[in-house]
């Protein structure tokens, strides 16, 4: 991945059920992240959906991962689900401030704002939310809309104005249009049950390697009890290396 512009991983790493398919059978849980980061170069942290990490927790995560590794963090449910993007300036500021050590270490990927499925389009509210002072700085932003009413040019225009990415999410129930609203980064969540075939992984590698020539690309496969998503991500990165040599 030239210039480390293509990042891939899964949603989390603390899964004992990934032994022995992904983690060696004798590996202690405290070394899961270290092993994960030896095979993948990014992770999506869902922990922050419910509570913010402590400084000590972040320090441990940073120490366990090499330079060039990236953490993406899911926004707290207080912001996306309880307040539904309204009156959130203080909560957003707290979220961004908590991640300052990760940004200082150069390991901060996009902040993912995943909206609930029953949250219908409200571009005006989205625009007001994006005006939060804490979002005016460096954090990369991505929005995952799970109600199809959001997929309009009006929404895309609001995202483009703030250089925020439309998270391109694929699941069994909904597929986001492939519209790139940010000029610097893309966020893709591949969430289909049961994972992807080698042929599909190869097609992803061709597509997203080409996209990574123009922007940073962050791709997260689904976590399941089986290590399917993690192994898909490993195969994807290997395929991308092959695509880069052609």
N, C-alpha and C positions, 0 to 999 in steps of 0.2 A: 504494500500500500504506500505508494509514493507520497512522502510528506505527511504520513499518518493522517490522511484525510478520510479514511474509511474505518469505522468502528463497529464492532459486532459483539453481541452477547445475548444474555437472557434477562428475565425479570427476577433478579435475586440469585443467590448462590448457596444459601444455608440449608441444603436439602440432603439429609442422610440417605434418602431413597435413590440418590444418584450413584450410590455405590452398587456394584463395582463398575458400572458402565462408563461413568465419567470420573468419579473419584476413586482412587485406589482403596481397596477394602479396609486397609489398616490405617488410613489417614484420619487423624483426629479432627474434630469439628473446628478447632481453633486455627487449623491450617487450610480450611476449605478455600478461603478467598485467595490465599497465596497460590494454591494450585490452579484455581479458576483463572487467575490473572496470568499464569504461565501459558495458558492455551487460548484465552480470549482477551480482547483489549478494551472492553467496555461492559458496564452492567447498568441496568435500570433498577433503582432502589425504590421499592414500594413501601418500605418502612415509614417513610416520611408522610405517607397518606394519613397515618393515624397519630404520629408523634414525631417531634424533631429530634435528631440525634444529638448526643452530648459531644462536647469538644474531645473528650477522651475516646469516645467511640469513633469519631472521624479520624483522630490521630492513629488509631489502630488500623483502620481501613487504608489510610494513606501509606502507612509503613509496610503493609502487606502487598502493595501493588507497585509495579515498576514505573519509571517515567514513561509518559505517553499513554498510560491507562486512563480511561475516562469514566466518571460516574454521572449518570443522569438521575434526577430525582423527581418523583411524582409529587405534585403540590398537595398540601394538606386538604383533607376533606372539608375542613372548616371553610376553606376558600371556594372550592368547586361545588360541593354538595350542600353544605348548610347555608352559607351566604350566597351561593350561586353567583359569584363575581360581583356582588353588591356590597359597598361599604367595607372593602377589604384592605385598605391601604396599610393599616397597622399589621395585619396578619401577613401580608406579602412582605413587608419590611422585616418582620421577624424571621420568616422563611429564608429570605435572601441572606440575612445577616448570619443565620446559623450555618450557612454553607460557605462562609468566608474562608475558612481554612482550606477547603477543597479548591476554591478559585485561586487562592494564593499559591497552592501547589501546582497549578496548571493542569488540574485533572477534572475540571467541571465541564460536563456536557450540558445538553439542553435541560431546562426545567419543563416538565410535562404537566400541563393543565388538562386533565381528563374530565370532561363534563359528563353528568349522569344522562342516561338514555332518555329520560323524560324532560330534559331541558331543551326546549325548542329555541329556534334562532331568535337572537336579540342582538343584532349588530351594534346598536347604540350602546347597550350595556357593555358589550365587549370592548368597544372603543373607549368608554369611560374607564373601564378596568385597566386597560393598557396604558392609561395616563398616570397610573400610580407612580409616585416618585422613585420607589425602589426598583421599578422596572426600566428606568431611564438609562441605567448603566450597562455594564458588559454582559449580564447573563443572556445566554441564548434561550429562546422561548419556543415552545411547541404546544399546539392546542389539538387535542383529540375530541372531536365532536361525535356524539353517538346518536344524534337525531338528524335524519337526512335533511331537515329543513335548513340546516346550516350551510349546505353545499351550494352556495350561490355566489355570484360575482360580488355582491355587496359584502359578504363575509370575507372573501379573498382580498378585497380592497382594504379592509380594516387591518388584516394581518400584514399585508404588504407595507402599509404605512408605518408599521412598527418593526418590520423585518422579522416577523414571527412566522414560524413554520406551521403549515397545516400538517398535522401528524397523519401520515398515510397508513391507516390501519386496515388490516385484512383479518376478518374472523369469519366464522361460519354464518353469522347473522347479518353482518354489515360490511361493506367494502367502501372505503373512502376514495373519492376521485383522486387521481394522481395529478395534483396541482401543486406546484412549488411556489409558495408565497414569499419565502425568505430567499435572499440572494446569497447568503453565506452558509446555510446549513439545511439539511433535510433530516426528518425523523420518520422512520418506518417501523411499524410494529406488525410482525407476522405472527398472527394469533390463531391460525387454523388448528383445530383439534387433530391430533395424530401426526403432526409434523409434515415435512415435505420430502418429495422423492429426490434422488440424485440429479435427475434431469431438471427438476424445478430449481434446485440449488444452483446448478450451473447457469440456468437462465437468469436467476437473480444476480449471480456474480458478474455476468456480462453487462446487465443493465446498470447495476449500482457502481461497478468499477468505472463505467463511462461517466456516470453522474458525479463521482468523486473527483473527476478531473476539473470540475467547475465549482465544487463546494464541499464542505465537510458533510459526511453522510453517517448517520447513526441508525443501526438496525438492531432491533431486539426481537428475538424469538420467544415464543410462549413458554412459561414454566409449566411443567406437568410433573406428576409423581415419578414418571420415568424420565431419564435424562435426554429425551428426544430433542427438545429445543436446544440444549447445550451442545449436543452432538451435531445438530443441524448448523449451529453457529460456527463450530470448528470446521465443518466441511465447507461452509460458505467462505470463511477466510482463506482456506487452502485453495478453493476454486478462484478466489479473487487474485491470489498470488500467481496462479497459473494464467489467468486472463491478462495480468499485467506483463507477462513475458511473451505474449503472442504478438 
